[in-house]
Amino acid sequence: MDMIIVWALSWWYGAGWKAQLKRFLERLDSSYDYFSIGLLLRSLFAPFRQISAGKVRGPINIQIRAFADRLISRFIGAFVRLILIVVGAAWLGILAIGGVIYALLWLVVPVLPLVGFIFMTAGWVPTWE
């Protein structure tokens, strides 16, 4: 019986801890890749879904209109990308905070039965008032 407890605790604080850390880092990397924050920052002011963003030849009014179209498209692109960057950064922050809380709980869980046993022998009973 003692060997099982020793094995379980050695796994919990050894290989189990490493597996949970690896899982957390993979989840964080997957979320970072999903939101593509680096790519969004590099293309922040690129035109948004505009097929013809090249130079336009012709009369001045057509050139001005093309310039205005590209400018509006860049503003829309920057706005949409900024929203995605903020949402992605917030999600990564939530994941990081959740990961820290999960790691702290992972450390404490094996001790909880002992704490419960101590409270039970001391006669402490939670009150629901």
MIDO-389325 format. One record per residue (C-alpha): residue number from 1; residue in one letter; x negated, z negated, y negated. Coordinates in steps of 0.5 Angstrom, whole numbers, padded with zeros to 4 digits. Example, Ala and Ser with C-alpha at 12.3 -4.5 7.8 and 13.67 -1.06 7.14 Angstrom:
REC; rodo; gulum; xx; zz; yy
REC; 1; A; -0025; -0016; 0009
REC; 2; S; -0027; -0014; 0002
! end
This chain:
REC; rodo; gulum; xx; zz; yy
REC; 1; M; 0000; 0000; 0000
REC; 2; D; -0006; -0002; -0005
REC; 3; M; -0009; 0005; -0004
REC; 4; I; -0002; 0009; -0006
REC; 5; I; -0002; 0005; -0012
REC; 6; V; -0010; 0006; -0014
REC; 7; W; -0009; 0014; -0012
REC; 8; A; -0002; 0014; -0016
REC; 9; L; -0006; 0011; -0022
REC; 10; S; -0012; 0015; -0021
REC; 11; W; -0008; 0021; -0021
REC; 12; W; -0004; 0019; -0027
REC; 13; Y; -0010; 0018; -0032
REC; 14; G; -0014; 0023; -0029
REC; 15; A; -0011; 0030; -0026
REC; 16; G; -0004; 0028; -0029
REC; 17; W; -0007; 0027; -0036
REC; 18; K; -0011; 0034; -0036
REC; 19; A; -0005; 0038; -0033
REC; 20; Q; 0000; 0035; -0038
REC; 21; L; -0006; 0036; -0044
REC; 22; K; -0006; 0044; -0041
REC; 23; R; 0001; 0045; -0041
REC; 24; F; 0002; 0042; -0048
REC; 25; L; -0004; 0047; -0050
REC; 26; E; -0001; 0053; -0047
REC; 27; R; 0006; 0051; -0050
REC; 28; L; 0003; 0051; -0057
REC; 29; D; -0001; 0057; -0056
REC; 30; S; 0005; 0061; -0053
REC; 31; S; 0009; 0058; -0060
REC; 32; Y; 0003; 0061; -0064
REC; 33; D; 0003; 0067; -0061
REC; 34; Y; 0011; 0068; -0061
REC; 35; F; 0011; 0067; -0069
REC; 36; S; 0004; 0071; -0070
REC; 37; I; 0003; 0067; -0076
REC; 38; G; -0004; 0070; -0077
REC; 39; L; -0001; 0077; -0076
REC; 40; L; 0004; 0075; -0081
REC; 41; L; -0001; 0073; -0086
REC; 42; R; -0006; 0079; -0085
REC; 43; S; 0000; 0084; -0087
REC; 44; L; 0004; 0079; -0092
REC; 45; F; 0005; 0085; -0097
REC; 46; A; 0005; 0091; -0092
REC; 47; P; 0012; 0095; -0093
REC; 48; F; 0017; 0092; -0089
REC; 49; R; 0020; 0097; -0084
REC; 50; Q; 0019; 0103; -0089
REC; 51; I; 0017; 0110; -0085
REC; 52; S; 0014; 0114; -0091
REC; 53; A; 0010; 0109; -0095
REC; 54; G; 0005; 0114; -0096
REC; 55; K; 0003; 0118; -0103
REC; 56; V; 0009; 0122; -0106
REC; 57; R; 0008; 0129; -0109
REC; 58; G; 0013; 0132; -0114
REC; 59; P; 0016; 0131; -0121
REC; 60; I; 0014; 0124; -0124
REC; 61; N; 0021; 0121; -0123
REC; 62; I; 0021; 0122; -0116
REC; 63; Q; 0014; 0119; -0116
REC; 64; I; 0017; 0113; -0120
REC; 65; R; 0022; 0112; -0115
REC; 66; A; 0018; 0112; -0109
REC; 67; F; 0013; 0107; -0112
REC; 68; A; 0019; 0103; -0114
REC; 69; D; 0022; 0104; -0106
REC; 70; R; 0015; 0101; -0104
REC; 71; L; 0015; 0096; -0109
REC; 72; I; 0022; 0093; -0107
REC; 73; S; 0020; 0094; -0099
REC; 74; R; 0013; 0090; -0100
REC; 75; F; 0017; 0084; -0104
REC; 76; I; 0022; 0084; -0098
REC; 77; G; 0017; 0084; -0093
REC; 78; A; 0013; 0079; -0096
REC; 79; F; 0020; 0075; -0097
REC; 80; V; 0021; 0075; -0089
REC; 81; R; 0014; 0074; -0087
REC; 82; L; 0014; 0068; -0091
REC; 83; I; 0020; 0065; -0088
REC; 84; L; 0017; 0067; -0081
REC; 85; I; 0011; 0063; -0083
REC; 86; V; 0014; 0057; -0086
REC; 87; V; 0019; 0057; -0080
REC; 88; G; 0013; 0058; -0075
REC; 89; A; 0009; 0053; -0078
REC; 90; A; 0014; 0048; -0078
REC; 91; W; 0016; 0049; -0071
REC; 92; L; 0008; 0048; -0069
REC; 93; G; 0008; 0041; -0073
REC; 94; I; 0014; 0039; -0069
REC; 95; L; 0011; 0041; -0062
REC; 96; A; 0005; 0037; -0065
REC; 97; I; 0008; 0031; -0066
REC; 98; G; 0012; 0031; -0060
REC; 99; G; 0006; 0032; -0056
REC; 100; V; 0003; 0026; -0059
REC; 101; I; 0009; 0022; -0057
REC; 102; Y; 0009; 0025; -0050
REC; 103; A; 0002; 0023; -0049
REC; 104; L; 0003; 0016; -0052
REC; 105; L; 0009; 0015; -0047
REC; 106; W; 0005; 0018; -0041
REC; 107; L; 0000; 0013; -0042
REC; 108; V; 0005; 0007; -0042
REC; 109; V; 0010; 0009; -0037
REC; 110; P; 0006; 0006; -0031
REC; 111; V; 0006; -0001; -0035
REC; 112; L; 0013; -0001; -0036
REC; 113; P; 0015; -0004; -0029
REC; 114; L; 0010; -0009; -0030
REC; 115; V; 0013; -0011; -0037
REC; 116; G; 0020; -0011; -0034
REC; 117; F; 0018; -0016; -0028
REC; 118; I; 0015; -0020; -0034
REC; 119; F; 0021; -0020; -0038
REC; 120; M; 0025; -0021; -0032
REC; 121; T; 0021; -0027; -0029
REC; 122; A; 0021; -0030; -0036
REC; 123; G; 0029; -0030; -0037
REC; 124; W; 0029; -0025; -0042
REC; 125; V; 0036; -0021; -0042
REC; 126; P; 0037; -0015; -0048
REC; 127; T; 0043; -0017; -0052
REC; 128; W; 0048; -0011; -0054
REC; 129; E; 0051; -0013; -0061
! end
